[in-house]
């Protein structure tokens, strides 16, 4: 009889301990219960949201109907009080916060238009423009420019072209500056550090005229004198 009781208790213990553990979200059960929601993307979006909103110290002051409210986050849905069916997959807002997968399809006007509507609806829920709170109205305008306005393929293409033109314009200038610095450094080494053999070889090969040769030697000797180095008597 005792052995039977012990066996029955051993069978029931796992279920008792399992029922007492919190139902924490994990990569596995989220994929199984919510196959449309990417855990990694959701976490990146939540990170962007927290960084953007916490700067204004209003994260906990958001309306409960706001999809960005921490209690509505599907990843944080572990008995936090959200009503059934009210949890939000943060990955659905990845386009707004630039947190989608890197291998996403090219920009499409129709998809951007849909995302822009979603962004505008998001702001209406989180920062109502008709609120009596002045700070809320200001945040609506601020995030409308920062988030929703950017959801435009033509605007993105224009900015990418501007960035490319800026890079193209800067690259030759940087290259010229690098070559100029290298030439100046080589000249200083040649004039101050020595190089008589090189100078005479160039002179004997006819690469340097006599007048330029004399000017070069005088300049070299002047730099050597200024640097406190011995002056060559070759002229």
HUCORLIN-V487555 format. One line per field, one symbol per residue. ss: DSSP state (a for helix, b for strand, c for the rest). burial: + if it has 24 or more other C-alpha atoms within 12 Angstrom, else -. Layout:
# HUCORLIN-V487555
ss: ???
burial: ???
This chain:
# HUCORLIN-V487555
ss: caaaaaaaaaaaaaaaaaaaccccccaaaaaaacccccaaaaaaaaaaaaaaaaccccaaaccccccccaaabaaacccccccccccbcaaaaaaaacccccccccccaaaaaaaaaaaaaaaaaacccccccaaaaaaaaaaaaaaaccccaaaaaaaaaaaaaaaaaaaaaaaaaaaaaaaaaaaaaaaaaccaaaaaaaaacccccaaaaaaaaaaaaaaaaaacccccccc
burial: ------------------------------------+++-++++++-+++--+-----+--+--+++++++++++++---------++++++++++++++-----------+--++-+++++++-++++------+--++--++--++++++--------------------------------------++-+-+--+-------------+--++--++-+------------
